[in-house]
Amino acid sequence: MIGNDRVASQADPRLIYRQDVMTRLTHWVWAVAMFFLLLSGLQIFNARPNLYIGQESGFAYQNSILDIYALNREGGPIGQTKLFGTTFDTTGVLGVSDNNGRVSFTAFPGWATIPSYRDLGTGRVVHFFFAWILVGTLLMWLVNAISSGHLWRDIVLKPRDIRGLPRDIWDHVRLRFTHGRSYTPLQKVAYFGVFAVAFPLIILTGLSMSPGMNAAWPWLTEIFGGRQTARTIHFFTMLAFVLFFIVHIAMVVLAGPFNELRSMITGYYRTSTHGEEK
């Protein structure tokens, strides 16, 4: 496929080499790693399905902002989720769900966790394994992005990107997509948020929950306002990644899935600007 696209690019100036090998490799490694991190993370969350603000949690504290639990009622067990003091009935999804014909009393159902049954130990092993894979490939990507100019060219926001953002948002609302050599302002904002905010935040909050890191770097926990606050930030950053993934897939489908996927498989991308910058 790469050879075919390379030959085709010589005859078609619109077909450009947009994504290098390291960018493509790390993209797919992150996709696999984030999948296992999400599902194993929900397994870990099920062991204590509550989120708190502060350093500690316990029965004597009123510092929870999220609670997922089950209650016994006359008609049978129900699942409830309490978020910032507001209670929602989440039976069948959160708190109480069906697991292969059996009632499961867990915050997240078995199909959303790794493993699918209660096993905190295995969940932690899987989570930490893929966490270090994520960190390692991020470092590899960063070195390559700096040396190749990809970081400055496609990720770092510049004044012209901010100025072009309103128009680009309006184009996306109207489903008018420009296939150019460089990323659009909206793409740059999204990727800058992921690489400069979300990835560092989820890694640092994850480290701040490690007893070993608490002993080595006690100031890290203090930065986030306590160990429980760090756990809460970690959880909501994960939700932000899920939202990013949904939007990302939607944009790939709407902008032309074949062209978008090809750029992440062979590196070649068909532009609508005859190989010129927008």
N, C-alpha and C positions, 0 to 999 in steps of 0.2 A: 504493500500500500504506500509506503514512504517513497519507494522508487518510482511508482506510477505518478504520484503527486509531484515529485521532483521533475520528472520529464514533462508533465503537463504544465508546470509553472514556466517552463522555457517558451512555451507557445502562447500562454495566456498571462499577460501582465497583472491581471486582477488576482491571480493565485499567488499569494506571498507566503514566505516562511515566517510564521508569527510566534510560535511557542517552541522553545528549545527543548532538548531532551530532559534536562533537569526539571524544568517547569512541569512538563508532562508527567514525569515519573513521580514527583512529589505530589502532584494533584491527585493521582489515583491511590497513592499510599495513604494520603490524608483521608480520602473517601472511605477506605477500608477501616483505617484506625478510628475515625470518628464514629463509624457505625458500631464498632465493638465498645468504644468508650461510652457511647450513649446508653446502650442496652445493659452493659455491666454496671454503669453508674446508677441506673434505676434499680438494679438488684441491691446495690449498696444502700441506696436511699430507702428501700423497703425495710431495712433493719431498724431505721428510725425515721418514720415518715412525717417529720416535722421540720420546720425551718424557724430559726430564732435570730434575734438581733442581740449582739453582745458577746461576751466571752464565754458564758456558761449557759447551760439549760438544765431544767429540773422541775420537779413538782412544785417547788416553792417560788418559781419565777413565772411571771406573766409577760414573757417577751417573745412568744411565738407569733409568727405572721402567717404561717401555713400549717395546717394539720389535715391529714388524710386518715380516715378511720372507719370502722364498722360499728353499727349499733344493732341490737336485737329489738325488733318490734313485733307486735302481735301477728302481722302478716308475714313475718320472716325478717332476716337480716337485711339491712340497707347500708349503702356506702355514702359517706358524707365527706365533703371537703370544705374546710373553713379557711377563707383567705381574707386577711385583714379584718377579722371579726364577722364577716358575712358568710353564712353557711349555704352550701349548694348540695342538692341531692345528686350524687354521681354513681348511683347503683348501676352495676354492669360495666363500669369503666374504671372508676377509682374507688378503693376501699373494699368493695365486694364485687367479684366478677366470676364468670364461668370459666373453668379450666378443664377442658375435655370432659364435660358433664359433671364436674365436681365444683362445689362452691369454694372459691379462693378468697381468703381474708387477707389480702395484701393491698398495699397502696396502689401499685401498678400491676396489671395482670401479667400472667406468665408469658404471653406472646411478646411482651415488650421488654423482657429481661433476659440476661444471659448469666447463668443458665435459667431455664424456664421455671425451675422449682426453687424453693428457698435454699440458697447455699451462699452465704456471705463470703466464706473463704475463697471459693472459686471465683466469685464475682470480683473480689479484690485482686486476685492474681491476674485475671484477664485485664482488669482496668489498668493496673500498674504496668503490665507488659506493653499494652498499646499506648499508654501515656508516654513511655520513654521512646517508643518508635516515633510518635508525633513530635516530641521535642528534638530528636535526632534529625529527622527529615526537615524540620523547620530551620535548624541551624545550617544544614546543607543548602537549603533553598536560599537562605539569607546571604550566604557567602557567594553563591552563584548570581543572585539578583543584584548584588552590589557590583561584582566584577563585570557582569554583562551589561549593566546600565538599566536592567529591567526594573529595578526598584525605583530609580529616579524618573524613568520614562513613563512607567505605567502605574505605579502605586502612590508615590508621593504627590500630594495635592499641591497645585500651583494656583496663583491668582486667576489665570484664565479658565481653570476648571471650575472655580467658584462662580465666576461670571457666566459661564455657559451652563450652569446647573439648572436654572429655571426652564430654559428652552429645552434641555435634554429631558427633563421630567415631563414636560408637556408633550414631547415627541413620543415618549414611552406610554403616556396615557392614551394617546391616539394610535398606539401600536405601529408607529413609524420608526423603524430601526435602521441605523446607518452602519454599514459593514465597512469600517475603516481599518487602517493599519494599527492605529493606537486605540486605547480604551476610551470610551465616552466619559464625560464628567460624572455621570451617575454611577458608572462602573467603577471609576476611580474612588469615589466616595465610599462605595460598598466594600471594595477590596482594602482600602486604607483602614476602614473601621475594623475589618477582620484581622489584618496583619498588625496594625499598630495599637489596637485596643482589645479586641476579643481574645485573640490568642495569648498575648501577655497576661491578660487578666485571668483567664481560666487556668493557665499554668501556675501563676503566682498564688492564686487562692488555693489551688490543689496542693502546692508545696506547704502552704501555711497550715494545712490540716494534718501534716505529718508530724508525729511526736519527735522524730529525729531532727527535722527542720526547726521545730519549736525550741529545741535545746540549742541548736547551732545558730539560728537566726531569730531570736525572740522578737526582734523589732519588726519582722515581717508580719506577724499576727497583729501587732499593734497598728500597723499601717491600715489594716482593714477594719479596725475597731473591734477586734476579738475573733476568736476561733469560729464561733457560731455565725458571726456576720460573714466571715470569709466563706463558710459553707453555703450560706444563702446566696451570696454573690456568684459563687461557683455554679449553683443550680440555675439561677436566672440567666447567666451567660450561656449555659448549655441550651436553654430555651431560645435564646437569641440566635444561636447557631442553627437550631432546627428551623426557625423562621427564615433565616438566610438561605438554607438549603431548599426550602419550598419555593421561595421567590426565584432562586437561581435556576431550578429545574423549569419553572414556569417560563422564565425568560429564554432559556435554551430552546424550549418547544416553540415559543412564539416567534423567535428570531430566525428559526431555521435549524432544526436539530442536526441534520446531516452536516452542515457547514460547521456548526459549533463543536460537534463531537469530533469531526475530522481534525480540527485544530488541536485537540487534546489527545489525538491518537498518532497522527502523522506529523503534526506541527504546522501543516499548511492550511491557509484560510483564504476563502474567496471574498475579496473586497468589492465594494461598489464604487470605488474611487480610482480605479485603474492603477493601483499600486502607489498612489500619492497620499500624502498626509491630508487629513481633513483641514 
